[in-house]
Amino acid sequence: MVTMDDVASRAGVSTSTVSHVLNGTRKVSAATVQAVQRAIAELGYIPNTLARSLARSSTSTIGVAISALSNHYFSEMVHAIEAECTKHGFMMLFVDPRDDPEQELRVVAALHHRRVDGILLAPSTGSKALEYLQANEMPTVLVDRMMSEQFDQIGVENTQSTQALVAHLIEHGHRRIGFIAGRAGLGTTDERVAGYRAALQAAGVAFDPQLLVSGGSSSAPARAATAQLLGLAAPPTAIMAGNNLMTLGAMHALRDAHIDVPGQMALVGFDDFDWADFFVPRLTLIAQPVKELGARAVQMLLQRMATPAAPVQSVRLAPSLQYRNSCGCI
């Protein structure tokens, strides 16, 4: 049997430090926490306090592994998940995988060893946790990023909604439309790029690869990507950003360049947020049903926990287009 001493030896720390990490009884550095969690995952250690729960069928705890809490979209989703967990008498145990496949595997294994009843996961690009979850038959629902038909998963419809918003720009006379895409390898990125290209094709507008740039799903890279678009010999007359942080990055770059929106450049994006209607200009965006997404994810996980042999489900929720004046139509 693996002991706490074994974990301490593998992590290169004292046994008391391992105890503090497990029980939260003293502040421990992030690096030490990671080392202990890695050792726990590698050794398959189950703490004694949790081992006593093995005889019980449930710990009434749901693990949530979602990155990018700095993004308002994900933080709002976690709040919705927590509210739904509480409604059903479950406690939420949250970890941040930081969109790192290695870290994601470690934290998912740690949740498993803490005997959570199920896991909600927004998988990273190149996720290594999915194989672990499947091998350990852990009830799991993939949230937002629908990346494996082997699991229940829930997200929004990305392709048609993106196509509709790009088509809206084309209807207003734009032919050179820049698209700032998210992190490569994410299902949401691929689906939104597909919607962008489908809108161009449907309207007979030639695809220019120079107009498709990566914003890395974050503000600073999107700011640089927008500057790249503006530096083209034939810059776009409209830009769509693939998420809310990239929309903000694009706005920064356009203001840096003293470009008026929507007078000189139309700007639209994916992800609505509370203050989008208070910007000048007011932002035209695709709004995701975040609260419903979080609540439905918990409900699907509870169903999976209750009926492990049931067929897997893939659920798509419909977003809505919020037309304001950054696209120049109002």
C-alpha positions in Angstrom: 0.0 0.0 0.0 1.3 3.5 -0.9 1.7 5.7 2.2 2.0 9.4 2.8 5.8 8.8 3.4 6.1 7.4 -0.1 4.4 10.5 -1.5 6.7 12.7 0.5 9.8 10.9 -0.8 8.7 11.0 -4.4 7.8 14.8 -4.1 11.0 15.6 -2.2 9.2 17.1 0.7 8.4 16.3 4.3 5.4 14.1 5.3 3.9 17.1 7.2 4.1 19.1 4.0 2.1 16.4 2.2 -0.5 16.5 5.0 -0.8 20.3 4.7 -1.3 20.1 1.0 -4.0 17.4 1.4 -5.8 19.1 4.2 -5.2 22.8 3.4 -4.0 23.4 7.0 -1.1 25.6 6.0 -0.2 27.8 3.0 2.2 25.9 0.7 3.9 27.2 -2.4 2.3 26.5 -5.8 5.4 24.6 -6.9 5.3 22.3 -3.8 1.5 21.7 -4.3 2.2 20.7 -7.9 5.0 18.3 -6.8 2.8 16.6 -4.2 -0.1 16.3 -6.6 2.2 14.9 -9.2 3.5 12.3 -6.8 0.0 11.4 -5.7 -1.1 10.9 -9.3 2.0 8.8 -10.2 1.8 6.6 -7.1 -2.0 6.2 -7.0 -2.0 7.3 -3.4 -5.4 7.5 -1.6 -5.3 9.6 1.6 -6.4 7.7 4.7 -9.1 10.2 5.4 -10.5 9.6 2.0 -9.9 5.9 2.0 -12.6 5.6 4.7 -15.1 6.8 2.2 -14.4 3.8 -0.1 -17.1 1.8 1.6 -19.6 4.6 0.7 -21.1 4.8 -2.8 -20.9 8.6 -2.9 -18.9 11.5 -1.5 -21.4 14.0 -2.8 -18.6 15.9 -4.5 -18.2 16.9 -8.1 -14.8 17.8 -9.5 -14.5 20.7 -11.9 -11.4 21.1 -14.1 -11.8 24.3 -16.2 -9.0 26.7 -17.2 -8.9 30.4 -17.9 -10.9 31.8 -15.0 -9.5 35.2 -16.0 -12.0 34.8 -18.9 -15.5 36.1 -17.7 -17.2 33.4 -19.8 -15.5 30.6 -17.8 -15.9 32.2 -14.4 -19.6 32.7 -15.1 -19.9 29.1 -16.1 -18.2 27.9 -12.9 -20.6 30.0 -10.8 -23.5 28.4 -12.6 -22.0 24.9 -12.0 -21.6 25.6 -8.3 -25.2 26.8 -8.0 -26.5 23.7 -9.7 -24.3 21.4 -7.6 -25.6 23.1 -4.4 -29.2 22.7 -5.6 -28.7 18.9 -5.8 -26.8 18.6 -2.5 -23.3 18.3 -4.0 -20.1 20.2 -3.2 -18.0 21.4 -6.1 -14.2 20.9 -5.9 -12.5 23.2 -8.4 -9.0 22.9 -10.0 -7.4 24.9 -12.8 -5.6 22.8 -15.4 -4.2 26.0 -17.0 -4.8 24.5 -20.5 -1.7 22.4 -20.0 -2.2 18.7 -20.9 0.4 17.5 -18.2 -1.2 19.7 -15.5 -4.6 18.6 -16.6 -3.7 14.9 -16.2 -2.3 15.6 -12.7 -5.3 17.5 -11.4 -7.8 15.1 -12.9 -6.0 12.2 -11.3 -5.9 14.2 -8.0 -9.7 14.7 -8.2 -10.1 11.0 -8.9 -8.0 10.0 -5.9 -10.0 12.4 -3.7 -13.0 10.2 -4.6 -15.1 12.8 -6.4 -18.3 11.2 -7.8 -17.8 12.7 -11.2 -15.9 15.3 -13.2 -16.8 18.2 -15.4 -13.8 18.9 -17.7 -13.1 21.6 -20.4 -10.3 19.6 -22.1 -7.1 21.2 -23.3 -5.5 20.8 -26.7 -3.8 17.5 -26.7 -5.5 16.4 -23.5 -4.0 13.4 -21.8 -6.7 13.2 -19.2 -9.4 11.7 -21.4 -7.7 8.4 -21.7 -7.2 8.4 -17.9 -10.8 9.1 -17.2 -12.0 6.4 -19.7 -9.6 3.8 -18.2 -10.8 4.5 -14.7 -14.5 4.6 -15.8 -15.0 8.0 -14.1 -18.4 9.6 -14.8 -17.4 12.6 -16.9 -19.0 15.4 -18.9 -16.9 17.5 -21.3 -18.0 21.1 -21.1 -17.7 23.8 -23.9 -15.0 21.9 -25.8 -16.6 18.9 -27.4 -13.6 16.8 -28.2 -14.5 13.1 -27.8 -17.6 11.1 -28.6 -16.6 8.6 -25.9 -17.9 11.0 -23.3 -21.1 12.9 -22.6 -20.4 16.5 -23.7 -22.2 19.8 -23.9 -21.4 23.0 -25.6 -22.9 25.7 -27.9 -23.4 25.6 -31.6 -20.4 27.4 -33.0 -20.3 27.0 -36.8 -23.7 28.2 -37.9 -23.7 31.1 -35.5 -20.3 32.3 -36.6 -21.4 31.9 -40.2 -24.5 34.0 -39.5 -22.5 36.9 -38.0 -19.9 36.9 -40.8 -22.8 36.8 -43.3 -24.2 39.8 -41.6 -21.0 41.7 -42.3 -21.0 40.6 -45.9 -24.6 41.8 -46.2 -23.4 45.2 -45.1 -20.9 45.4 -48.0 -17.8 43.9 -46.4 -15.6 41.7 -48.6 -12.3 41.8 -46.8 -13.2 40.4 -43.3 -10.4 39.5 -40.9 -11.0 36.6 -38.5 -9.0 36.3 -35.2 -9.1 32.7 -34.3 -8.6 31.1 -30.9 -6.0 28.6 -29.6 -5.1 26.0 -32.3 -6.4 22.5 -31.7 -9.5 23.5 -29.7 -12.8 22.2 -31.1 -14.4 25.7 -30.5 -11.6 27.3 -32.6 -12.0 24.8 -35.5 -15.8 25.2 -35.5 -15.7 29.0 -35.5 -13.1 29.1 -38.3 -15.3 26.7 -40.3 -18.3 29.1 -39.8 -16.2 32.0 -41.1 -15.0 30.1 -44.2 -18.6 28.8 -44.8 -20.0 32.4 -44.8 -17.4 33.5 -47.3 -18.0 30.5 -49.6 -21.8 30.9 -49.5 -21.4 34.6 -50.6 -18.9 33.9 -53.3 -16.2 35.8 -51.4 -12.7 34.4 -52.0 -10.9 33.2 -48.9 -7.6 35.1 -48.2 -5.4 33.2 -45.8 -3.8 36.5 -44.7 -7.1 37.5 -43.2 -7.2 34.5 -40.9 -4.9 35.1 -37.9 -4.4 33.5 -34.5 -5.2 35.4 -31.4 -4.4 32.6 -29.0 -7.7 32.9 -27.2 -6.3 35.8 -25.2 -6.2 39.6 -25.3 -2.5 40.4 -25.9 -2.0 37.9 -28.8 -5.2 39.2 -30.4 -4.0 42.8 -30.1 -0.9 41.7 -32.0 -2.9 39.8 -34.5 -5.1 42.8 -35.2 -2.0 45.0 -35.8 -0.9 42.3 -38.2 -4.2 42.6 -40.1 -4.0 46.4 -40.1 -0.5 46.1 -41.6 -1.6 44.3 -44.7 -1.3 46.0 -48.1 -5.1 45.5 -48.4 -6.3 45.5 -44.7 -9.8 44.3 -43.8 -12.8 46.6 -43.5 -14.3 44.3 -40.8 -12.9 42.0 -38.1 -14.5 39.2 -36.2 -12.8 37.9 -33.0 -13.3 34.3 -31.8 -13.9 35.1 -28.1 -14.5 37.9 -25.7 -10.8 38.4 -24.6 -9.7 38.6 -28.3 -12.5 41.1 -29.0 -11.0 43.3 -26.2 -7.5 42.8 -27.7 -8.8 43.9 -31.1 -10.4 47.0 -29.6 -7.1 47.9 -28.0 -5.2 47.6 -31.3 -7.8 49.6 -33.2 -7.6 52.4 -30.7 -3.8 52.2 -30.8 -4.1 52.8 -34.6 -6.7 55.6 -34.1 -9.2 53.6 -36.2 -12.8 54.5 -35.6 -15.3 51.7 -35.0 -17.6 51.3 -36.9 -16.8 54.3 -39.1 -13.5 52.9 -40.4 -13.7 49.3 -39.2 -16.6 47.1 -38.3 -15.9 44.9 -35.2 -17.8 41.9 -34.0 -17.0 38.9 -31.8 -18.0 35.6 -30.2 -19.0 35.8 -26.5 -21.2 38.5 -25.0 -20.4 39.9 -21.6 -22.1 42.2 -19.1 -20.5 45.4 -20.1 -20.4 44.9 -23.9 -23.5 47.1 -24.2 -21.8 50.0 -22.4 -18.7 50.3 -24.6 -18.5 53.0 -27.2 -19.3 51.6 -29.7 -21.7 49.1 -28.2 -20.4 45.6 -29.3 -22.2 43.3 -31.7 -21.5 39.8 -30.3 -22.7 36.2 -30.2 -24.1 35.5 -26.7 -23.7 32.0 -25.3 -26.2 30.7 -22.8 -23.6 30.3 -20.1 -25.8 29.7 -17.1 -27.8 27.1 -18.9 -24.7 25.5 -20.1 -23.3 25.1 -16.6 -26.6 23.9 -15.1 -27.1 21.4 -17.9 -23.6 20.1 -17.6 -24.2 19.2 -13.9 -27.6 17.6 -14.7 -25.9 15.4 -17.4 -23.2 14.4 -15.0 -25.8 13.4 -12.4 -27.6 11.3 -15.0 -24.4 9.6 -15.9 -23.6 8.9 -12.3 -27.1 7.4 -11.8 -27.0 5.3 -15.0 -23.4 4.5 -16.0 -24.4 2.2 -18.9 -26.7 4.8 -20.6 -25.8 5.8 -24.2 -23.5 8.9 -24.3 -25.1 12.3 -25.1 -23.8 15.2 -27.1 -25.8 18.4 -26.5 -25.6 21.7 -28.4 -27.2 24.8 -27.0 -28.1 27.6 -29.4 -26.4 31.0 -28.9 -28.0 34.3 -29.9 -26.8 37.2 -31.9 -26.8 40.6 -30.1 -26.8 43.2 -32.8 -25.5 46.6 -31.5 -23.6 49.3 -33.4 -19.9 48.1 -33.6 -20.9 46.4 -36.9 -22.3 49.6 -38.3 -25.8 48.3 -38.7 -27.5 50.3 -35.9 
